Amino acid sequence: MAITKLNSLAIPANTVVAADLSYPLTSFSSTGIDDNATSTAITIDSSENVSVSPSGGVITLGQHGQITSKQSLDVATAGGRYIGSSNRGIVGQIRIEQTATGADGGYVEIDTCATGSTSPTKRLRVDTDGLKIGNDTAAANALDDYEEGTFTPTITSGVNSISYGNRSGHYTKVGNLVFLDFYIYYSGTGSGAQYIVSGLPYAQKNVNYCRGGGTSTYQNYGGKVVTFYGNQGTSYFFCYKDGSTSFTSSGSVGHYLIGTFTYQTD
Amino acid sequence: MSLEEKTEEDKIEVVGEFKHVQVRTATIILKDGKEISRSFHRRVIDPGADTSSESAEVKGICAAVHTETVVNAYKAHLEANKPGE
């Protein structure tokens, strides 16, 4: 073999000079991930536990990166946990686990430790029912919806030939509770019939004696607060004055009816 | 830069014993084709209500669920739940 290039020790390249090795390689070090690596950002111990300790404290995944935690056993706790700890022990954890043994579906739970404790306590759980607070397991108590928007309040009884100067309605729905804030300025001729306001954004819950309610916050009929009384299983409410007296008007009217109304929906 | 506004009935629900049809209309603002805003307006269509101004989809749903039986049941319900009762 012709020698074409010598290294600093004058040994030809690709030449083995001596071999006296035994396993493990106690005098060997590398910058890779192994027992003898000098780079310790990622280490694997003899129990195959992987420790990741980047000097900057940040682990970055590439684009579309994901971490999958998988427990091959089909048990209720299958899934994974992220546990936050200090040198004193656990401070909290996030559990992403299977809902039940042998079932698809899962939940996310956030647990934290009380002051002086290293035993995590459930604070929040998100599952198919919605968001549950504390130890609550009742589906009915889960927060499953929040929405804001507008609706068009419409007087469908009490005024003939009605025309609207301004009218607007805003709603906020939290769970099954709907809060309305509305403004109506209109002209027309009072029919003498009880006022009914329609156009609610959600149908009212159809449960006996579930009525909802509200009051006017401004009106110019003179002296009387108008109260609003819902009707189960409908999308409107009735207007009253003095408790149980139907709110009516007669003659030409050009009035404000402004107020709030709160009710339950399904 | 182009701004575009469009509306769509993004949620149509049939709820309850009387098959109220809840319609949510979304107003969507697009900037260069990308959505930057979405707001909602809602209304409820009661059994037997006039649907002539509704979209074809809503008309079709109302026609399917607001049967004569449902409309009559709703009328009876209103009669039975007059104010103060």
Chai-1 contact restraints between the chains, C-beta under 6 A:
chainA,res_idxA,chainB,res_idxB,connection_type,confidence,min_distance_angstrom,max_distance_angstrom,comment,restraint_id
A,G149,B,F40,contact,1.0,0.0,6.0,A-B,restraint_1
A,G149,B,H41,contact,1.0,0.0,6.0,A-B,restraint_2
A,G149,B,R42,contact,1.0,0.0,6.0,A-B,restraint_3
A,T150,B,H41,contact,1.0,0.0,6.0,A-B,restraint_4
A,F151,B,R42,contact,1.0,0.0,6.0,A-B,restraint_5
A,P201,B,R42,contact,1.0,0.0,6.0,A-B,restraint_6
A,A203,B,V15,contact,1.0,0.0,6.0,A-B,restraint_7
A,A203,B,G16,contact,1.0,0.0,6.0,A-B,restraint_8
A,A203,B,H20,contact,1.0,0.0,6.0,A-B,restraint_9
A,A203,B,V44,contact,1.0,0.0,6.0,A-B,restraint_10
A,N206,B,G16,contact,1.0,0.0,6.0,A-B,restraint_11
A,N206,B,E17,contact,1.0,0.0,6.0,A-B,restraint_12
A,N231,B,N81,contact,1.0,0.0,6.0,A-B,restraint_13
A,G233,B,F18,contact,1.0,0.0,6.0,A-B,restraint_14
A,G233,B,H77,contact,1.0,0.0,6.0,A-B,restraint_15
A,S235,B,V44,contact,1.0,0.0,6.0,A-B,restraint_16
A,S235,B,D46,contact,1.0,0.0,6.0,A-B,restraint_17
A,F238,B,P83,contact,1.0,0.0,6.0,A-B,restraint_18
A,D266,B,V15,contact,1.0,0.0,6.0,A-B,restraint_19
A,D266,B,G16,contact,1.0,0.0,6.0,A-B,restraint_20
